[in-house]
């Protein structure tokens, strides 16, 4: 596909990195030539310096032949106007805009073709808030990702001693947890050098303490799956948020009814704004989240979840490390640099969350070929999970009417779950080697490496004779 990306910031860079690796033709527009030079040195893409709302700049970027525009410049206004011009002047088929404001939701008249002509609105802050909220609901989990309208979930959890499955092989699952159907799709284990290695996942694989385990199951079984791999954590009731920016404010609004929330914000003016936006029982503190005395006074040792959500990676890391050392039960750090996230994940910091990767999945679902409903990046972009809909019949499809063991999946790739039927007749099926895929099944596939995505997409493309 020919794709134009407006904006070479953190989100734009992450999107470009993901799409270039899948052999798309990428052109990035940005007003800062230095950013473009840095991107061109790292990736096989083209850079165009200029303002993306100017038709001449879009034309130079190849808008007349483009299949998609992804507008992720810092300003909402720039992204909206760019999508409008892309539609009216260049007739670009698909237009995606990053919009932070809550006044421009998906499906509104303003986003229609008579308005700003945006096919999909992406809001990183909303995506992050939704993601973190799931982790709060299931404090034992490292990731909780939903498929098929929420009917199936992929859960990442670190196994610890005491869980019924820990220390046992996967083939013992029906005996140890007989009432729950689940599929282990991947296990990552730290070797003696401290490097994460993927472990072959089959019936003879033994789950060891410290393993990072990815499990697919019906969403209704999430709690039982977590209980099988570790002792249940107490619910999150006391929360401290370091950083009162957009994400911190959104999260505080969502948690105000269920949790005791404190926000630590360094800027006095922002504290005044937060106070005006939140109810009185949410405590807003003007201070430094890396101040040990402040954390001690605010009883960080009694905190169920401490979150570093400022715009500074180093501050988030240091605040979380300090809070953990002082007794916070669980800490989460927002980290933009992927190298930092890889470095601290699984250390004293329980969860290292990359804002860009929470958005990538939403964008990738629009880029994928075939009938792909959802895509998620896993392990900070190293692996992926996707939901594809099987179409056609045995003559027109490479998957419909075939047993799982007849489908030529790339090595290490697993079909972890099927969702069949609609409404009250919906079934969540954990397939075996002899399970036959039917037309209109939603198929959840785990891919250990991104480069396998194209091969899987081709499997779900129907031939030209299918109508």
N, C-alpha and C positions, 0 to 999 in steps of 0.2 A: 504494500500500500504506500501511496505518497501522502505523507503526514507533515503538516506544519505545526510546530509548537511555538506559541507566543510566550516568551519569558524564559530566561535561562537561570532563574533562581533555584532554590532547593527542590521545589516540586518539579519544575521544568527539567532540571538536570536528571532527577530520578526517573521521570517519564521517558526522557530521551535514552537513558542508559538501558531501560527495560525494552524499549521498542527497537532500538538499533540491534540488540542482540538477537532479535527475531527476523532480521534481514528485511526490515522496512526501509524505505527511502525517507530519511528524516531531514527536515530543514528547520532550524531554530532561528527565531527573530528576537532580537533584544537591542535595547538602546545602548548597552555597554559593550563595545567591541572586545574588551579584555575578557569578559566572560565567554564570549563566543570563541575566541582564540583558545582559551583553556579547554572548552568542550571539544573543539575540533582536534586538539592534540590528544585527547583521550578516546574519542569515539569517531567512527566512520559516519560523519554527518556533515551537512553544509550549514554555515552560519550567514545570516543577513543582518547587518546593522541598520537599525532604523525604528521608527514608530509603527507598530503593527496596525494602527487604525487608519493609516494612509494607504489608499489603494495602490499607489505606485510601489510601496514596500512589499505589500502582499503579492503583487504581480511579479516582482523580482524574486520572491521566495517560491514562485511556481504555483500560485493559487489557481491559475486557470486549469491546471492538471491535477490538483490535489483532491484526494478522497476524503480527507478529514482535517479539521482544525481543532487543536487543543489549546485553548486560551488560558494560560495560568500566570499572567502578569500580576504584579503586586496589587494593582487597583481593580476593583470590581468594574468601574466605569469603562476602563480600557478593554477588559475582556468582553463585556456585553456589546460594546460598539464594534469590536472586531468581528464578533460572530454575525452581527447584522450586516456588515459590509461583505463578509464572506458569503452570506446567503444571497443578498440582493445583487451584488456586482459580479461574483465569481461562481455562484451556484455550487459551492462546496457541499457535498452530500451530507456529511455528518459534522456537527459543530458542538463542541463541549467547552463549557466555561467554568472556571473556578470562581465562585462567588461567595464571599464571606457573609454578606448581609442576609439576615433571615427574612427580608422583605421580598425576595425573589425565589420562591420555591419552585421545584419541578412541577410542571403541569399547569402553572398559572398562565393567564392570558398574556401577561407581559413577556413570557418566555416563548409564546407561539410565533408562527411565521409572520404574523402581522405586527408582532412586537419586536423583541430582540433576536428572534429566530435561533434560540438555543435548544438543542435536542436534549441535552443532559446538563444539569447543574451539579458541580462537585464542590462540596464545602469541607475542606480538611478538618476544620474545627468540629463540625458536626460528626464527621466520621470518627475522629479521635474520641469524642465524648461518648458516642455509642459503644465504641470498642472498650473503653475503660469501664463503662457501666456494666458490661457483661463480666469483666474480670472481678468487679466488686460483688456481683451476684454469685460468682463461683470463685471464691478467693484462693482455692487450691490450684486453679488453672493458670497456665502461661498464655494460652490463646483459646478463644472460643469463636469459631467461625460457622455461620449458618448457611445451609443450602436448601433448595427446593421450598422456598417460602417459609423457612424456619423449621421444616419437618426433620431435617438431618443436621447434625452438628459434628464438626471436626474439632477435637479437643487436644490441646498439647498440655501435658502435665509431667512434672518431675516426680518419678517414683521414689518413695522413701520406705524405710523399714517399717513394717507394721501393716502395710496394705496386703490384702489377701492374695494378690497376684505376684507380689514382689518376692523374688527368690524361686519362682516356679516357671516352668516352660509354658508357652502359649497354648500348646495342645491340652493342657490341664484346665483351661478356661471353663469349659462346660461343667466341670465338676466343682470348681472353686466358686464360680459365680453363675449358677445354673439358670437364674431367672432373667439374665441380661444378654441380649445379642449385641455384639460389638466386633469391630475388625481393627486389629493393630496394623496400621499401614506403614509405620516407620518408627525406628528406634535410633536415637543418637547417643553415643557413649563417649566419655572423655577418656583418652588413653593416658599412658604414664607420662607423656610429654605435655599433657594439658590440652591436646588437640581433639576437637570433636570429630568422631568418625561415625558414619552410618553403619549400623549393624544389619546383616541380612535378617529379614523378618519372616520367619516361618514357624511351623509347629514346634520345632526343637529349640527355638530361641528362648533363652532364659532372661527374664526381666530382673535387672540388678538395681540396687539402690543407687540413686543419682542419675539413672537413665532419663533422657527426655523422650517421652513416648507420645506418638500421635495416634489417636483412636477415633474411628468413625462409628457413630451410633445414632439411633433415633434421639431427637432432642429430649424427649420425655425420659430418657435413660441417663442423662448427663450426670445427675447426682450419684447414681449407682456406679457409673464408670469411674468417677473420681474416687469414690469410696473404695473401689477395688485396687487402687494404685497407691493410696496414701491415707493416713488418718484424717478425719474431717477437721478442717479449721473452723474456729468460731466465726460467726457472722461479722461483717464489717459494720461497726457502729460509731467508731471515733476516727475521723479523717482530718489530716492536716494537708493543705494544698500550698505548696511553695510556688507562688506566681499567680497574680490575679489578672492575667491577660484574657484573651477571648476563650481559650480552652478552660482555664480555671474558673471563669465566671459561669460558663455554660454548665460545667460539672457541678459547681456549687448549687446552681438553681435546681438541678435534677436531684441532688442528694439531700436538700434541705429538709425534706419530710422524713427521711429514713435514717439519717446520720447526724451526729454532732460534728459540725464542720467549722474548721478554722482556716483562714487564708492569711498567708504571710506575703506582703507586697512591699517592695522597696520604695516605690514612688508615692509620696504623700497625696498628690492630686488623684492618682488612680485609686488610692484607698478611699478617698471621699466619694468617688464615683461608685465604687463597689458597695459602699455603705448605703448609697441611695437606691441600688438595684437589688439588694438582698434583704431578707427579713432580719429583725433585730437579734434573733438567736444565732445567726451566723456571725461568728466573731472575725472581724477584719483587723489585722495587726500590721502596723507600719514598721518594717524592720528587715534585717538580713537573714535569709533562711539558712545561712551557714554560720550564724552566731550561736555558739554552743550555749551561752547563758540564756538566750531567748528560748531556745528549744527546751532547755531544762525547766524554765519557768512555766512554759505551756504544756508541761507533762508529756513530752514526746514518747516517753517510755510506756505510756498507757495507750498510745496510738495504735489502732488496728492497721491503718494504711497511711503511709506518708508518700506524697507524690511531688516530685520535682517537675513543675510544668512551666518554668520560665523559658525565655527565648535563648538562654545561654547554656550550652551543653555542659561546660565545666561546672557552673553553679549547680545545675541539676544533679550531676554526679556527686559532687562534694557534699551537697545537702543530704542526699540519700545515704551516702556512706556514713555521714555523721549521725543521722537519725537512726540508722541501723545499729551503730555502735552504742548508741544511748538507749536502745531497747525497743525501738519501733518494731512491731511484729512483722510487717511486710513493707517493702519500699518499691516504688515505681519511678523510673527516670525517663523523661522525654529527651531523646537524643537524636539530633539531626544527622550527625556524621556517622555513616555506617561503620566506619572503622572503630569508633568509640563504642558503638552498640555491641559489636562483636567482642570487643575487649572486656566489657563489664558484664555481659549477660551470663547469668549463672554464677557470678561471684557473690559478693555481699549484697549486690543489687539483684533483687528477685526478678524484676521485669525491666528490660530496656526496650523502650517503644520508639520506633521511627515514624514520625508523622507522614513522611512521603510514602512509606510502604502501606500505610492504612488506606491511602488514596489510590495507589496503583491498581489494586484489584477492581475498583469501580471503573477505572479507565480501560483496563485491559478487556473487560467484557464487551466493549464496543469495537475493539480492534480484532478480536479473534474471528477466525473464519469458521464456517459451520454454524450449527445451532447451539452456541455457547451461552448459557444463562448467567453464570457467575464464575469469577476467577479470583483467587487469593494468592498472594505471595507469602511464603512460609520461610521461617528462619532467615529473616531479613533479606529476602529475595533469592535465596539459594534454591529453594524448591517451590513447587506450586501445587495447588489443588484446584480443579475446575469441575464445573457441572455442565454437562452436555446433554442435549435431548436427542435420542435416537429417532431418526425419521426413515420412512420408506419401508421396504420389505427385503427379503433375502436377496433378491435380484439387483436391487438398486443401492443397497447399503452394505458396508463391510462389517457391521456389527449386529444388525437386526436379524433375528432368527438363528443366531449363532450362540453356541456355548461360550462361556468365558475363556475356556482353554483353547478355543479355536480362533480367538482374536489375536492378531499379531501385535501385541503391545510391546513397546520398547522395554529393554531390560530394567527391572526395578520398579516399573510402573504397576500400579494396582488399581483395580476397580473395587472400591471399598463398600459401596452401597448403591442400591437402586430405589427409586421412588416410583411406584406404579399406581395409576388410577387417579381419580379426582374426588374432591369432596369427602363424603363419609366412607367412600370405597378406597381411599388412599392407603397403600401398603408401603412400609419401609422394609426393604429386603436386604439382608446381609448376604451377598451371593457366595456361592461355592464354585468350584471349577466347572460343574455341569449345569449351572444356572443359565437359562437361555434368555437373552435380551429381547424384549418385545418393542414394537413400534410405540413411540411416545414415552418410553421409559426415560426418567431423568437419571443419568449415570454420573456418579461422583468418582472422579479419578484422581489419584495421588501421583505426582511426578517428582522424582527425586532431583531432577535437573531441568532447568528451564529450556535447554536446547531440545528437549523431547516434545515440547509443546506442539510444534508444527506436525510432527508425526501423528500425534493423537488427534489433532484437528482434522487431518485428512481422513482418519478412520470414520469420523462422524459426518463427512460430506457425502450427500447422496449423488448418484450419477445423473447425467443430463436427462435420462429418460423418465426420471421420477417427477410426477406432477401432483 
